[in-house]
Amino acid sequence: MSRITFAVVLMFSGGLVTTALPNQARGVEPVQVAATDWPWWRGLTRDGVADEHQTPPTTWSESSHVVWKAAVPGRGHASPTVVGDFVYLPTADEKEQIQSVLCFHRGTGKLAWKTDVHVGNLEQKSNKKASQASASIACDGQRLYVNFVNQGAVFTTALDLHGQQLWQTRISGYVTHQGYGSSPAIYEGLVIVSADNKGGGAIAGLHRASGKIAWKHTRPKKPNYPSPVILRAAGRDQLVFTGCDLVSSYDPLSGEKLWEFPGATTECVTSTVTDGQRIFTSGGYPKNHLAAMEADGSGTTTWENPVRVYVPSLLMHGGHLYGVTDAGVATCWNPKTGETLWKSRLSGAFTSSPVLVGNRIYVTNETGTSFIFLAQPSGYELVAENDLGDEVYATPAICGDQIFTRVAVRHDGTREEFLYCLGK
């Protein structure tokens, strides 16, 4: 499998720009992943956009287009992470009080190794949309980085690719409200993590090699759930973070606060996206909220709609904004004005975020029904509808012409999780 090496990732609506010189000049280890990988939350470009040249299946079932199916012990809502020849997945066995990382062979689904990261002290209480393994793993091609809540605190742990623990860093104490699911983000020599909570959390940049804290900011004492995301907006890389009634921007390398303004709402979940000029924030408590804020640090909110896009993250494609509400309404907006260009009701409730492949949007509801529809401003057009399993909260990884999806099934009241690889 061909590999690419990069140090700085710049996000646009449809592409990836990579450079290696700046990091190499500073002696920072490069990030080594391929275009056919899904190395962290929301994929290579961090915005839910897969390589447009891929050809994953559009139809599947339990008996069709299943390349392999692997049993997943315990429970988790984190997405699969796919790098090289392996698929990585965090999970939690609540009965045995163990939080673990699993490694599967990408070609066969066979379990390669399992590493227990925390044993005991799983005291987190959560609603049904949360789990004790909801944060997706980030992989830089050399190490795995995973966040868990344990012992009343958020810990970030690094493993090597054989599952050996390299370091573990306590980020902050954590007072559980709904749950925890913030995934780590990799930027140059850092892994960036967050831990917003009612007890007062933090957002921090850790050195990838050592786990030592490079920079850290305390956060308000409010519950909040987004993952840190690095966007290329207003001509520069910005670490954008929403929630706690704020929209905040940091320099991802130095941690310097670039700007911060009142906005969004108290509790947010979604990962912010951008059209290069504006960032789009959404939240669901205490108010339903979807808004566009200028990314230039002016604090200008261009528009705001009372739409509940609380958990599933948004997509940008072809100069238009797309999303699926928690209640299952697919929508296309004009990102400049907030005008609704079209909307169409799907079925069921949604927690999983949509993924874009070419001009097709893939999204799965909580009962395992997947909808594939076109990303076009002219109107809703369904491509296919598929059923698999009984329960889905995790967002799929789509890479290398395949779909890796975490699905739960119920038999006689017993819940079992599986990792599926779907392909042609």
C-alpha positions in Angstrom: 0.0 0.0 0.0 1.5 3.3 -1.0 2.2 5.8 1.8 2.3 9.6 2.0 4.2 11.6 4.5 3.0 15.0 5.7 3.3 17.4 8.6 0.8 20.1 8.0 -2.7 19.3 6.8 -4.7 22.0 5.1 -8.4 21.4 4.7 -10.5 22.6 1.8 -13.9 21.4 0.7 -12.5 18.8 -1.6 -8.8 18.3 -1.1 -5.7 17.8 0.9 -2.5 19.8 0.8 0.5 18.3 2.4 4.0 19.5 3.3 6.8 17.8 5.1 9.6 20.4 5.3 8.4 22.6 8.2 8.2 19.7 10.6 11.3 18.0 9.4 13.2 21.2 9.9 12.0 21.3 13.5 12.9 17.7 14.0 9.3 16.6 14.4 8.4 13.1 13.4 6.3 13.1 10.2 2.8 11.7 10.0 2.7 8.7 7.8 -0.7 7.7 6.4 -2.1 6.9 3.0 -4.9 8.3 0.9 -6.5 4.9 1.4 -6.5 5.2 5.2 -9.0 6.7 7.7 -6.6 7.7 10.4 -8.7 9.7 12.8 -12.2 11.1 13.5 -14.0 12.2 10.3 -11.2 10.9 8.1 -8.0 12.2 6.5 -9.3 15.8 5.9 -11.1 15.9 9.3 -14.4 16.9 7.7 -16.2 13.6 6.8 -15.1 13.8 3.2 -13.6 10.6 1.8 -11.4 10.3 -1.3 -13.7 11.1 -4.2 -12.1 8.5 -6.4 -13.2 5.6 -4.2 -16.0 3.2 -5.2 -17.4 1.7 -2.0 -20.6 -0.3 -2.4 -24.0 1.4 -2.5 -26.0 -1.7 -1.6 -25.4 -4.3 1.1 -27.1 -6.6 3.6 -26.1 -9.3 6.0 -25.7 -11.7 3.0 -24.4 -9.2 0.4 -21.2 -7.3 0.0 -19.8 -8.4 3.4 -16.1 -8.9 3.0 -15.7 -9.9 6.7 -17.5 -9.6 10.0 -15.7 -9.6 13.4 -17.1 -9.8 16.9 -16.4 -6.8 19.1 -16.3 -7.6 22.8 -17.9 -5.0 25.1 -19.5 -1.8 23.9 -18.4 1.4 22.3 -19.6 4.1 20.0 -16.2 5.2 18.6 -15.6 5.0 14.8 -13.1 2.6 13.3 -9.6 3.9 12.6 -8.0 2.4 9.5 -4.3 2.7 8.8 -2.1 0.5 6.7 -3.0 -3.2 7.1 -5.0 -2.8 10.4 -8.3 -1.4 11.8 -8.3 0.0 15.3 -11.2 0.2 17.7 -11.7 1.2 21.3 -14.2 -0.7 23.4 -15.3 -1.0 27.0 -16.5 -4.1 28.9 -18.7 -2.5 31.6 -19.2 -5.8 33.5 -15.5 -6.5 33.8 -14.6 -2.8 34.1 -12.1 -2.8 31.3 -11.4 -0.1 28.6 -9.4 -1.6 25.7 -8.0 -1.0 22.3 -8.6 -3.7 19.6 -6.6 -4.2 16.5 -8.0 -6.2 13.5 -6.3 -7.3 10.3 -7.7 -5.1 7.6 -7.9 -7.9 5.0 -9.5 -10.6 7.1 -11.0 -9.1 10.2 -9.0 -11.4 12.4 -8.1 -10.0 15.8 -4.4 -9.1 15.8 -4.1 -7.9 19.4 -6.0 -6.4 22.4 -4.6 -4.0 24.9 -6.3 -3.2 28.2 -5.7 0.5 28.8 -7.7 0.9 32.1 -8.9 -1.8 34.4 -11.5 -0.8 37.0 -12.8 2.6 38.0 -15.4 2.8 35.2 -17.8 5.1 37.1 -19.2 7.0 34.2 -22.9 7.2 33.9 -24.3 8.2 30.6 -27.4 8.4 28.4 -28.0 5.8 25.6 -26.1 7.8 23.0 -23.0 7.7 25.1 -20.6 4.8 26.0 -17.4 4.4 27.9 -15.5 4.1 24.6 -16.9 6.8 22.4 -13.7 8.7 21.5 -12.3 7.5 18.1 -8.6 6.6 18.0 -6.1 8.9 16.1 -3.1 7.3 14.4 -0.1 9.0 13.0 1.3 5.9 11.3 3.6 5.3 14.3 1.4 5.5 17.4 -2.2 5.2 18.4 -3.8 7.9 20.6 -7.0 7.3 22.6 -9.0 9.2 25.2 -10.9 7.5 28.0 -12.7 8.8 31.1 -11.5 6.8 34.1 -11.1 7.5 37.8 -13.1 10.7 37.4 -10.6 12.1 34.9 -9.8 12.2 31.2 -6.6 10.4 30.2 -4.9 10.3 26.8 -2.9 7.2 26.2 -0.4 6.4 23.4 0.2 2.9 22.2 2.7 1.6 19.6 1.4 -0.3 16.6 1.9 -3.6 18.4 -0.3 -2.5 21.3 2.4 -1.6 23.8 1.6 1.4 26.0 4.1 4.2 25.5 2.8 7.0 27.8 -0.4 8.1 29.5 -1.3 11.7 30.5 -4.0 13.0 32.7 -5.8 15.9 31.0 -8.2 17.1 33.7 -10.8 15.9 36.2 -14.2 15.0 34.7 -17.7 15.4 36.1 -20.0 13.3 33.9 -23.2 14.9 32.7 -24.2 13.0 29.5 -21.0 11.1 28.7 -17.6 11.7 27.0 -16.7 11.3 23.4 -14.0 13.8 22.4 -11.6 12.3 19.9 -7.9 13.4 19.7 -6.6 15.5 16.7 -3.1 15.3 15.3 -1.3 18.5 14.2 2.4 18.5 13.4 4.2 17.2 16.4 1.2 17.4 18.7 -1.9 15.4 19.6 -4.6 17.8 20.7 -7.3 16.8 23.2 -10.2 18.3 25.1 -12.2 17.5 28.3 -15.0 20.1 28.7 -17.2 19.3 31.7 -19.2 20.7 34.6 -16.2 20.6 36.9 -14.1 22.7 34.6 -12.1 21.0 31.9 -9.2 21.8 29.6 -8.1 21.8 26.0 -4.4 20.9 25.5 -1.7 20.1 23.0 0.6 17.1 24.0 3.9 16.2 22.4 3.2 13.0 20.4 6.4 11.3 21.3 6.3 11.9 25.0 2.8 12.9 26.1 4.2 16.0 27.8 1.9 19.0 27.7 3.1 21.6 25.2 0.2 24.0 26.0 -3.0 24.0 27.9 -6.1 26.2 28.5 -8.7 25.8 31.2 -12.3 25.8 30.1 -15.6 27.0 31.6 -17.4 24.8 34.1 -20.0 23.6 31.7 -20.9 20.3 30.0 -19.8 20.1 26.4 -18.8 17.3 24.0 -17.1 18.3 20.7 -13.8 17.0 19.4 -11.1 19.6 18.7 -10.8 20.2 14.9 -8.2 22.0 12.8 -9.6 24.0 9.9 -8.0 26.0 7.2 -10.1 29.2 7.5 -9.5 32.8 6.8 -6.1 32.0 5.3 -4.6 30.1 8.3 -4.8 26.9 10.2 -7.2 27.3 13.2 -8.1 25.0 16.0 -11.8 25.7 16.3 -13.8 24.7 19.4 -17.4 25.4 20.0 -19.7 25.2 23.1 -19.8 26.5 26.7 -21.6 29.4 25.0 -18.4 30.3 23.1 -16.8 30.0 19.7 -13.0 29.8 20.3 -10.1 29.7 17.9 -6.5 28.7 18.8 -3.2 28.5 17.0 -3.0 24.6 17.0 0.8 24.6 17.3 1.4 27.2 20.0 -1.9 27.1 21.7 -2.2 30.9 21.5 -5.9 32.0 21.6 -6.5 33.8 18.3 -10.0 34.9 19.1 -13.1 34.0 21.2 -16.6 35.3 21.1 -20.0 34.5 22.6 -21.9 32.1 20.3 -23.0 28.6 19.6 -24.8 27.3 22.7 -23.9 25.6 26.0 -23.8 21.9 24.9 -22.4 21.0 21.4 -21.4 17.7 20.0 -20.7 18.2 16.3 -17.3 18.8 14.7 -17.2 22.2 13.0 -16.7 22.5 9.2 -15.8 25.5 7.1 -16.1 26.9 3.6 -12.8 28.7 4.0 -14.4 32.0 5.0 -17.0 30.9 7.6 -17.2 28.2 10.2 -20.5 26.5 10.9 -21.5 25.8 14.5 -24.4 23.7 15.8 -25.7 22.6 19.1 -28.8 21.3 20.9 -29.0 22.6 24.5 -30.4 24.8 25.9 -31.3 25.9 22.4 -31.4 24.3 19.0 -28.8 26.2 17.0 -27.1 26.2 13.5 -25.1 29.3 12.6 -22.3 30.7 10.4 -19.6 32.8 12.0 -16.9 34.6 10.1 -13.5 33.0 10.7 -11.5 36.2 10.5 -11.8 37.0 14.2 -14.3 39.7 13.7 -16.9 37.9 15.8 -19.6 38.4 13.1 -22.4 35.9 13.1 -23.6 35.9 9.5 -26.8 33.9 10.1 -28.4 31.6 12.6 -31.3 29.1 12.3 -33.1 27.2 15.1 -32.4 23.8 13.6 -31.4 20.9 15.8 -28.2 19.4 14.3 -27.0 18.4 17.7 -25.1 15.1 17.3 -24.5 14.3 13.6 -21.8 16.6 12.1 -22.2 18.7 9.0 -20.7 18.4 5.5 -19.5 20.9 2.9 -19.5 20.1 -0.8 -19.5 22.2 -3.9 -20.2 25.4 -2.1 -23.2 24.1 -0.2 -23.8 22.9 3.4 -25.4 19.6 4.0 -26.6 17.9 7.2 -29.0 15.4 8.8 -30.8 16.5 11.9 -31.1 14.3 14.9 -34.7 13.7 14.0 -33.8 12.5 10.6 -34.3 15.4 8.2 -31.7 15.7 5.4 -31.1 19.3 4.5 -29.1 21.4 2.1 -28.4 25.1 3.0 -26.8 28.1 1.2 -23.8 28.6 3.5 -23.7 32.4 2.7 -27.3 33.1 3.8 -28.5 30.1 5.7 -31.4 29.7 3.3 -32.8 26.1 3.2 -32.5 25.0 -0.4 -34.2 21.7 0.2 -35.1 19.2 3.0 -36.4 15.7 3.0 -37.4 13.4 5.9 -35.6 10.1 6.2 -36.7 7.6 8.8 -35.6 7.2 12.4 -33.3 9.2 14.7 -29.6 9.8 13.9 -26.4 9.9 16.0 -23.9 8.7 13.4 -22.4 11.5 11.2 -22.7 11.5 7.4 -19.7 10.7 5.1 -19.3 12.1 1.6 -17.8 10.0 -1.2 -17.7 11.9 -4.5 -21.2 13.4 -4.8 -22.9 10.7 -2.6 -23.7 11.2 1.1 -23.8 8.0 3.3 -25.6 8.2 6.6 -27.0 5.6 9.0 -29.8 5.9 11.6 -29.8 4.5 15.1 -31.6 1.3 14.0 -29.1 0.4 11.3 -30.8 1.8 8.1 -28.3 3.5 5.8 -29.4 6.1 3.3 -27.2 7.1 0.3 -28.3 10.3 -1.4 -26.8 12.9 -3.7 -25.0 16.0 -2.5 -26.7 18.5 -4.9 -28.5 21.8 -4.3 -31.3 21.0 -6.8 -33.1 18.6 -4.5 -33.0 15.4 -2.6 -32.4 12.3 -4.6 -32.1 8.9 -3.0 -29.5 6.5 -4.4 -30.0 3.5 -2.1 -31.3 2.4 1.2 -29.8 -0.6 3.2 -30.4 -2.4 6.5 -27.7 -3.9 8.6 -28.0 -4.8 12.3 -30.3 -3.3 15.0 -28.3 -0.4 16.5 -25.7 2.0 15.1 -24.3 5.0 16.9 -20.8 5.0 15.4 -19.9 6.8 12.2 -18.4 4.6 9.5 -14.9 4.8 8.0 -15.0 4.8 4.2 -11.6 4.2 2.6 -9.9 1.9 0.1 -13.2 1.3 -1.7 -14.6 -0.3 1.5 -16.9 0.7 4.4 -15.9 -0.2 7.9 -18.9 0.1 10.2 -19.6 -0.7 13.9 -23.0 -2.4 14.3 -24.9 -3.9 17.2 -27.4 -6.7 16.9 -29.9 -8.1 19.5 -30.8 -11.7 20.0 -33.3 -12.6 22.7 -32.5 -9.5 24.6 -28.7 -9.9 24.4 -26.7 -7.1 22.7 -23.6 -8.0 20.6 -21.4 -5.7 18.6 -19.7 -6.4 15.3 -17.2 -4.7 13.0 -18.2 -5.1 9.4 -16.0 -4.6 6.3 -18.3 -3.9 3.3 -17.0 -4.0 -0.2 -17.6 -5.2 -3.7 
